[in-house]
Amino acid sequence: MGTDDTVAGSRRTAAAAVRGRPRQERALRTRELVLQAAARAFADGGFPDVTVLDIAEYAGMTKGAVYFHYSGKEDLAAAVSQGFYAKLRELAETTEALGLPPRERVVEFLMRTAVAFRDDVVIQAGARLQIEHSQIGSALPVPYREYTDILARWLLEDTRDGRPPQALARVLVSAVFGAQHISWILDGRADIVERVEEIVAATLTG
C-alpha cells in the first residue's frame, strides 16, 4: 500500500471515529437517564414492587430501550447500588481533601452524607436497596463496611479520643443510617440533617 493509500485510510478511520462519537455520547446519556429513572423508581417504590415498565415510564422511553442498556431490574439495582457507594466514596474523598483535623473531618463527612440522603436520589435509592438486598438476585456490595472503615481510619488519627476507633465508627454508622431510615419513614428525610447534628452533638463534641 502506497503512502497516499495509507493517508486516505487514516482519514477514513478518523472520519468514522468522529461520526461515531455523537452516537456514543447519546448512548451514554440515555444509559444515565435510565439509571436515574431506576434510582427514582427504587427510592419511591422499592425493588420488589418496581417493574422494568415502571422504570421505562419514569425515563419516558420504551421497555425495549431500557433492555437495550440493562438486562433487567436486577442489573439496574446493581448499577444503582454501585452508584450509591461511588457517591459515598466521592464524599469521603472531597471531605478528606479539605485537610481538616480527624474529628472535624468525620463530622463534615457525616453532615455531607446527611445532605446527600436528603437531596440525592441515587443515595436515597441505594439506602433502600441496602435494606432490600436479600430480595435482589444480583450480587451487591456488602452494606456499610466501606463507610465504617473510612470512619475508623480517620478516628484512629484522633489522639484526643481514647475510645476504640472501630467501635466508635460502628456506633456512628448505626446511628446515622438508622436516623436516615427513621427520618425517611416519618418525615420523608426532611429532618435528616437535624437528626445527624444531634448524633454528632451526642458522640463527637465536647
URQUI-V205819 format. One record per pair of residues at least 24 apart in sequence whose C-alpha atoms are under 7 Angstrom apart, sorted by the first residue. I is the first residue (numbers start at 1). J is the second residue. Records with the same first field share a line. If there is no record, write none. Layout:
I = J / J
//
This chain:
31 = 69
33 = 59
34 = 59 / 66
35 = 76 / 80
38 = 76
39 = 80 / 121 / 122 / 125
40 = 121 / 125
42 = 125
43 = 121 / 124 / 125 / 128
46 = 128
47 = 129 / 132
74 = 136 / 137 / 138
75 = 138
78 = 138 / 140
80 = 122 / 126
81 = 126 / 140
83 = 122
84 = 122 / 123 / 126
102 = 154 / 155 / 157 / 158
103 = 155 / 158
106 = 151 / 154
107 = 200
111 = 193 / 196
114 = 192 / 193 / 196
115 = 193
118 = 189 / 190 / 192
148 = 173
175 = 199
//
